[in-house]
Amino acid sequence: MKELSKWQIISFISRGVAMLLGLIQSLFIVRLLTVSEWGLVQLAISIGGALGIYQHLGLASASTREVSAAKDNKEIFKIFITSGVIRYLVTIPIVIGLFFYSDKISTGVYHNPEIELPLKLYAIVLLFQGFQSILNSVIAGTKRFKHLFLYQALIAVVSVALYVPFVFLYRVNGYFYALLGFNIIATLTLAYIAFNPMKKELELPDLKDFKRLFKELFSISIGIYLVKIIYTNWEKLGPNLLGLNLDADIVGYFGFALLYAKKLMNVSDAVTDVNLPVFSDKFVHDMVGFKNTFAENFNKLFVFIVFAGSAAVYWAPEIVRLVVGGDKYDPALPLILPLVFAFVLYSFVNIVKSSVIIPAKLVKEMVLSFIILILGTLVFFYTTKVYLGNLTSMAYGLVFGAFLSFLLLMATSQVRLRFKFITHDHVLLLVEGLAIAYTGGINNLWIKILVFIVLTGVFLYGTYIARFINKSDLQMVINKFSKIRGATI
């Protein structure tokens, strides 16, 4: 448990550094671009991302699982090559289609010819992105977390260095020039980190190896593939549906609130970097230890995610106005609360999926939970948009879909694995978190600070009563930060 927590804390710090740099990058971009230009960026990313996800094939998580169990470095390289060949059989047709049909998509479907070049550039980006997740799998599967987390922090510096000047010089198109340059550098760097330590032990798979690994990888990857497709389309649902009928400015407001809310995913992504290889091994060899370790770890993550989301909503007006340098994104503020809590709930879905459902190979249940994720959102949106309006209905639809998905995963764990990890304590803490978020509209800064301190104290006392956090946990975190601070001075 201590080793798992140690790497999770380091992962949080790495992701935190990357997120801070990402916020700095976003600050410059949203100030440089108009709301309409930002809406075009979001639209092009949503279209490209919704198509690009079809290259995923679930191979990243499946490869991590297989690399974790590989007997030697030769086997690891064979897994990488097999995964790469399979992925690019899908990637290349997608790239060709997006590149050559970008004019018809931009003009014929979305009536925005300005996104034709961004879509072409995004198509080329997909050629490089295809390798990155599999290279990440090699590094995570071999448990070289130190190298992976250092990379995550340093590549964020590269991102800022590329995006700010390119957006300044070339506006919307510059964003996608930077995206291309970033992905080229990221892919080459990951390849070096992944294979430099084993460069003398690389061996290509023969036909027999390829067939064997293909079967092993696809025993679970097809389910993960479907889940990844559904999630990406769920995440892009707002910009893609709203962009069909509404102005780019409106899409820009929603896209900005979505960008703010998605920063919370850095937490669950940081966790899954560590949890997938660790819990995959533990599930097979120590079921009792698996359940105890996950439940204890999940309680701490639950506290952190709920409080982070609540604080992000509470201080959203101040943060947003500071970042954009004014009130031009104030229409996005009412969307932040539902969107943040949509990603709070999805973060729990993501953690349970990677730590419990994938190690247990509950593929059908996993896919069903994600089908409910997107169907719940669509049903809520189309049945309430007349009453709530398009933006509000879409935002709360994402919350509704994520809630239903999490409920199904909880039920699956209880029925299939006889494993209950959610209690009334979790519900009470979530309600307390919502109370913090809902009181964030106070205008007087000093009163707002005082109220936040009081509500935070109540929340932390609740975590202590529920025994989710204790003194030893706090001491471990303080010691870890002290060591890192001492190493950097």
HUJO-V805187 format. One line per field, one symbol per residue. psi: psi as a letter, one per 40 degrees, with the letter a starting at -180 (. if undefined). burial: I if it has 16 or more other C-alpha atoms within 10 Angstrom, else O. A space follows every 10 residues. Layout:
psi = ???
burial = ???
//
This chain:
psi = dddddddddd dddddddddd dddddddddd ddiidddddd dddddddddd dddeedeedd ddddddddei didddddddd dddddddedd ddddddddde edddddddde fgeeeddddd dddddddddd dddddddddd defgdddddd dddddddddd ddddddddde bddddddddd dddddddddd ddddedefde fhhiiadddd dddddddedd dddddddddd dddddedcdd ddedeiiddd dddddddddd deddeddddd dddddddddd ddddegdddd dddddddddd dddddddddd ddddeddddd dddefaeeed eedeeddddd dddddddddd ddddddddde fgdddddddd dddddddddd ddeedddeid dddddddddd dddddddddd ddddddefhh ehaddddddd ddddddddee ehdhdddddd dddddddddd dddddefdhi dddddddddd ddddddde.
burial = OOOOIOIIII IIIIIIIIIO IIIOIIIIII IIIIIIIIII IIIIIIIIII IIIIIIIIII IIIIIIIIII OOIIIIIIII IIIIOOIIOI IIOIIOOIIO OIIOIIOOOI OIOIIIIIII IIIIIIIIII IIIIIIIIII IIIOIOOIII IIIOIIOOII OIIIIIIIOO IIIIIIIIII IIIIOIIOOI IOIIIOOOOO OOOOIOOOOI OOIIOOIIOI IIIIIIIIII IIIIIIIIII OIIOOOOIII IIIIIIIIII IIIIIIIIII IIIIIIIIII IIIOOOOOOI IOIIIOIIII IIIOIIIIII IIIIIIIOOI OOIIOOOOIO OIIIIIIIII IIIIIIIIII IIIIIIIIII OIIOIIIIII IIIIIIIIOI IOOIOOOOOI IIIIIIIIII IIIIIIOIII OIIOOOOOIO IOOOIIOOII OIIIOIIOII OOOOOOOIOO IIOOIIOOII OIIOOIOIIO OOOOOOOOOO OOOOOOOOO
//
